[in-house]
Amino acid sequence: RDALGYALPQGVPQAFLEPIADPLGDVVGRFARTHGPFTTGETAAALGLPVAVVAEVLARLEGRGQVEQGAFRPLGTKTEWVNREVLRRMRRRSLAKFRDELEPVEHHDLARFMLGWHGVGGGSNRIGRLHEIVTQLQGMPIPASILERDVLASRMEYRPDLLDQLMATGEVVWIGRGPLGTRDGRVALYFRDQVPLLHVPDLDDVPAGELHIRLRGHLRDRGASFFRDLYDAAGGGSPEDALIALWDLVWAGEVTNDTLAPLRAYGWGKARTRGGGRPRVPSAAPPSGSGRWYLVSSLLHDVAPTEAATARGTMLLERHGVVARSVIAGEGTPGGFTGLYPVFSAMEDIGKVRRGYFVEGLGGAQFAYPGVVDRLRLPGDDAIHVVAAADPANPYGAAVPWPETEGRPSRSAGAYVILVDGTLAVFVERGARRLISFTDDPNVMHQSAAGLRRLAARVKRLEIELINGNKAGDTALGAVLKEAGFRHSYKGLRA
């Protein structure tokens, strides 16, 4: 009535006679709510209004957040408009159709994708490449013993001084994520400014011995300190006891260091044998106590829960490309997949990720970047990769189960896998004395032998005693290894 200037007949209820603040906006808005994408001209023709008037009204509705402009129809040539709620419904329906039409890929396709996603086999030596790697690995607990030797070195021409540079400037920090025996432990790398968003302290198992309390109190009151100061704060006595207590705090995620030097030397204190007599006061820090130590809490500050959850969801997508419950189960993410599901769902609503059944056996709710969905389907190239079993680029034993075998493969530090075009061919147990072969294909076995030759060049000693529980020399893979140059030894086959 108000928009088009109509006079209503007598007897119309008063409720329909009240004036409307923006009558043209009401009419055009109602048209937008009940139609799919439309042009300004189509709206003007349908409502009998001048094009210029409709254009002005649509601009006003866009400013209120009621409509959006863009190109929404496949053959459209002009700027189109659509109501925001209509657009959300369209996206949901098209995504549902997309999910129904997509065939899931197999586990070896996921493994092949993961190797490429992480750039395994890359030869760059730029510090910018290390930036990219740290971005993908942020927050991932990785055994310290393989972090540089296997994980970083598999992605670039790695030199320790590159990571030292990033740590010297304070750009990158490391945080302990639990011990592995007495000589190793898991650590996670972070960009310093991302720690408040991505790191969640574990408060369930806090060391509470007398030395722990003294060291914690000193660092809280005095700030970053060298080992000699910490030794004095611990009350003197055995330097080893102070060092062990310090590393308890490190693995609990409470204390870290401004360099990687003590992490590289870890094990020195525990490897020593205590002797009698008075403890000798250290004139210099032991190798695993060098550098300045400080509380991880000094890197933290309060952040909005929604902001932190979004950052963690993005972190996991950057690392894995495609995420599902099993993919992130081993990362210790607060709330797990259930807690992050609303984040991924919101990303889907704005078109940042897709939801579907992309990988067979990975679970019904999977989210991936749009480009990842296409990359999962790229053809293979028979590439041979030797990676640490605990490397995030290896999905076997984490996102997807190990293939059926009588052996017991695991993602333990020091173990390796040989992948041929993403297919798991061989598992190499820590110490390389026992192998599990997952193939009887002669071509794959020859490629596996080439992978084992590469591994022999990386580790100090490669002497294979057993393959699938049998003497190495008596197996089909053993025969292929002998053809590839492995020699008989007293215990088995040596590279």
N, C-alpha and C positions, 0 to 999 in steps of 0.2 A: 504494500500500500504506500508506505512512505518513500520507498526507493523508486517506484514507477509512477507515483502520483495518482493512484486510483482512489476514487471515492467509494467507500463501502456503503451498502444499503442500510436502511433503518432496521433496528432489532438485533444487530450483531452484538454479542456479549462484550462488556466493558473490557475484559481481559485482552481482547484482540484490538482494542482501540488505543491502548497505551502507546505513546511515542517511543521510537527506537533510536538509541544514540547514534548508531552508524547503520542506517538501513541498507545502503549499497553494500557495505561490508558483510552484512548478514545474508543478503541474497547471494552474493558471489561466494561467500564462505560455505553456504549450504550446497551450492553447485559443486564446489571442490570436494566436499565430504561425500558426495554421492556419485562421483565420477572418477575414472582413472585419469592418467595424464592428459592434459588438454593444453591447447594454445590460447593466447589472448583472443585471437580472432574467433575461435570456436566458441569460447565463452560468450563473447559479445553477440554472436549470431544466435546462440541458444536463448539468451536472456533479452534480446532486443535492445541492447545498450550500445552506445558508441564505443569503439575500440579504445580510444584515448581514456575514457572514463574507467573501463575495465582494467586497463594497464595501471592506472593510478591506484585503484582499489587493491589489485593483486600485490603491488609493491608495499602497500600499507599492511596487508595481511602477512607478507613475508617478514616485515619488521616485527610483527607480533609473534613470529614463530609458528604460524598456522599452516603456511604453505612453503614449498621449496621450488626453485626453478632449476632446470637442467635439461639433459637429453635422456629421456626414459624409454622411448619407443624405438625399436630397431631401425625403422625407416624414416624416423622423424628428421626434418630439415630445419625446423624453427625451434626457438626456445619454448620449452614446455613447462607447465606448472603441475604440481600435485600436492594434495593435502598430506601432511606429515604422517598421520595415522594410516591413511590409505597406502602410502609408500612403505610403511612398516609391514602392513599386511601383504603387500606385493612381494617384498623381500622374503618374508617367512614362507610364502607359498612357492616361490621360485627355488629357494634353498631346499625345501622339502622335496620338490621334484628332482632337483640336482642330486640329492642324497639317494633317492630311489633308483636313479639311472646309473650311478657310479658303481663299478665293480671293484671290490677290494683287491689289493695287491698281496703278494705272499711275503713271508718273513725275509727271504733273501733280497727282495726288492727294497724293503725297509733298510736292511743292512747296507746295501749298495748306496742308497740315498744318504744314509747317515755318514758314510765315509766321505762322500762328496760335500755334504753340508758342512762338515767340520774341516774340510780342506786337507784331509790326510793324504800325504804324499806331496804336498806343496813344497816348493823350493825357494820361496822368498826369504830374504834376510833383513827385511825392513822392520824397523821398530813399529811402524804402522800396522804391519801384519800381526805383531804380538798384541797390539791393542785389540784387534779383531778377535784374536783367540781368547784373550782374557774376558772380553764381552760375552763370548759364548760359554765360558767355563765359570763365570761368576757364581759363587755360592755352592758349587758342586764339590762335595767331599771327595778328595782324590788322595790315595796313598802318597805320602811325601817321597818315598823311594822311587816312584815312577813318574812323578810330576814333570821333572825336567828331562830325564833320560828317555822316557817313552812318549809321554803325552805331548809336551811342547815340541820335542824334537821330531815327532811324526808329522807335524803340521807346517814346519818351516825349517830353514837352515838355522837352527837355534844356537845361540851363544848365551851362556849364563850372564854375561855383562849386560845384555839387553834388558833382562828382567831386573837386574841390579839398578839400571838407570831409572826405571819406573818406580822402584822402591826408594831410591835415594831422593827423588823429588817429592815423595809422599803421595804420588798418584795412585799407586797400587799397594795394598796391604794383604797380609795373609793371617788367617785365624785357624787355630786348631779345632778339629772336629772329632776328637776321640783317638785313643792310642790303638796301635795294632801290635800287640806283644810288647817287648821291651826295647826294640830297636827301630820302630816305625810308628807312624800314625797318619791319620787323615787330616788334610788341610784344605782350606778353600781360599781362593783368591777373590779379591773384591777391588773395585775402584773405590777409593776412600769416600767420595761423596755419595756412593750408593750403599754404604754399610748400614746407615739407619733404615733404609727401605728394605734391604734384602736379608740382613742378618738378624736372626732371632736367638738370643742367648738361651742356652739350656740350663735352667735353674734346678733341675731335678737331682743332679749328682755333683754337688759342689764340694771340692776337697775341703775338709774341716779340721785338719791336723794343726798342731801348734805352729809348725813352720809355715804352713799355708796361710794361717791367720796373720802371722807377722809379716810375711812377704806382701800379702794383699794390703795390709794396713800401711806399709811403707810406701807402696806405689800409689795408694789413694792419697796419702798425705804429702808425699814429696814429688810425685809425678815420675816421668821417665827416668830410669836409673840403670847404671852399669852393674855387672854382677858383683863387683867388690862391695858396692853399697848394699846390695841385697844380702850378701853374705854377712855383713856386719848387722844388718837388720834382723837376720835370722838368729842372731846371738852367737855367731862364731861356730866353733865345733867343726864337724866334718864338712869340707866343701862339697863333697859328693851328696851329702844329705840335703844341703841347700839347693844343689842343682837338681836333684830328683824332685824335690818339692816344687821348684820353679816349673819344671816340665809337667808336673801334675796339673798346675794351673794353666799351662799352655794348652794341653790336650782337652782340658775342660772348657776351653774357649774364653778364659778370663784374661789371659795375658798374651801379648804378642811382642814382636821385635821389629825394629826398623830396617833390618836386613834379613837376607836368607841364609847368611853364613852359619848361624847356630843350627838351623834346620838341616843344612847339608852335612853338618858334623854330628848330628844327633846320634847318641849311643855311646859317646866317649865316657860320660860319667858313669853309666850303668855297666860299662864293659870293664871298668877298673876293679881290681880286687882291693878291698879294704885291708890295710895293714895295721899293726899295733903301734903303740906310742902316741905321742901328741899329734893331732892333726896339724898339717902344715898350712898356714894362712896363705891363700893364693896371692901372688904378686901380680898376676895377670889372669884374666878370665880364661877358663878352659874353652876349647873351640866351640862346644855346644852351649856356652854361656856368654859368648861375645856379643857385642852390639848393645844397644839400649833397649830395655824392656819397659813396657807400659801396659796399662789396663785397656782392654778392648772397650770397656764402658766409656772411655774418653772419646770414642769415635761415634757414640750413639746420641741421639736426641729424639724427642717425641715426634712422631709423624702420624698423620691421619690414617686410620685403618684402611680406608678405601684406597688411598694413594699407595700404601704399602702392598696391598693385595694386587693392585693393578701392576705395580712394578715387578712383583714375583711372577705373576702370570706371563708378563712380557719376557722376563728372564728365561722361563721354561720354554716358551715358544722359540726364543733365539737359540737355545741349546739343542732342542730336539726337532724343531720344525713341525712335528705333529705330536700332540699331547693327548694322553688318556690316563686312566687311573693307574695302569701298570707301569706307564712310562715314568711317572714321578713318585712311585711308591717308595723307592729307596733313597730319596733325596732329603727326607726329614722336613718337608715343607709343612709349616703350621696349618692345621686344618685339612691337609692332604688335598686330594682332588675335589672332594666334596666342598671344601672351603673356598676353592678357586673357581668352582663351576659357574657361579654368578658372574665372575669377571670374564670368563671365556664366552659366556652367553651374551653378555653386553657387547663384547667385541664382535660377535656374530651379527648382532642387530645393526651395527653401523658398517658392516661389510668388511671389517678388518680381518676376520678369520672366517673359515667355513667349518660347519659341523657335518659329520657324516661317518660312514663306515669305510675308512680309507685302507686300513691294513687288516687282513684276516687275523682273527683271534686276539685283537688288541682291546676289545670291549666295544660296546655299542656307542658310547659317547666319546667321540674323537674330534679334536679341533686342530685345524692346520691353517697356515697362511695359504692364500689362493695359489701362489706360485708353487708351493710345495706339492699340492695335489697333482700338478702336471709333472713335476720333477720325479715323483714316485714312479711314474710310468715311462721314464726314459729307457731306451734299450741298453742292455749291458755291454761290457767291452772286455770281459774275461780278465780284468785287472786282478793282480795278486797283492793283497795287503797283509802285513804282519803288524798287529796292534796288541797292546797290552789288554788282557782280558778285562781289566777294570777301567779301561778307557771309555769315556762317555760315548765315543763314536761306535762302540761295539754294543748292539742292542741285545745280543744273546745273553741269557741269564739275568736280564733286567726287564726291558720292555716286552721281550718275547722269551719263551722258555728255551732251554737247551734242547736240541734234538734228542730223541730217545737213544739211550746208550746204556751199556752195562757199567760204564765208568762213572765218575763223579766230578764232572767239570765244575769249576767255580770261578768267580770273579776276584780271585785273591791276588794280592800284590806279588809280582814276579811271574805270574802265569801269562801265557800269550795265546792268541788265536790266529789262525791263518785263514783268510777269507778269499775265495775265488769268485769274482763277480758277485760278491755279497753272500755267497753260500758258505756256511761254516764247513771247512774241510778238515782242519786239525786243531785240537786243543793241546797245548804244551803245558804240562804241569810245572809249577815252580821248581826250579832246579834242573828242568829239561831232561830228567831221566826217564819220565814216562809220558807217552803220547796217547791221545784218543783220536782215532781216525774216524771220520763220519762218512767216508765215501769208498766205493769200490770201483769208481770210474777211473780207468787208466790215465786219461788225459788230466783229470783233476789231481790224481796222485802225483803226476809229473810236475804240475804247477805247485803242488804242496811242497815237493822236494826243493823247488827253486825258492819258495818262501822260507823253508828251514835253512837253506844256505845263507839267506839274508840274515836270519836270526842269529846264526852262528857268528856272523861278522859283528853283531851287536853285543852279544853276551860274552862273558869270559870263557865259558866252557859249555860245549854242547855234546854230551855223550848220552845217546838214547839207549836205555836198557830194555824197556818194555813198550810195546804198542798194542793197545787193547788187551792188556794183561798177558800177552805172549812175548816170548823173546823177540827182540826187534829184528834180528837177522832171519827169523823164520816166517815173517809176514810178507804179504804182497807189497805193502808200503815200504818195508825194509829192503826188498829187492829193488824197488825204484830208487831208494836212497843210495844204494850201492852203485847203481848206474850213474847217479848224479855226483859221485865222488866221495861218498861217505866210506870210511874204512872200518874194518873189523877191529875191535879193541877187546881187552880182557872182559869188559862188562857188557859190551853191546856194539853200537855203531857210533863212530866219532866223526864229526865234520872236519 
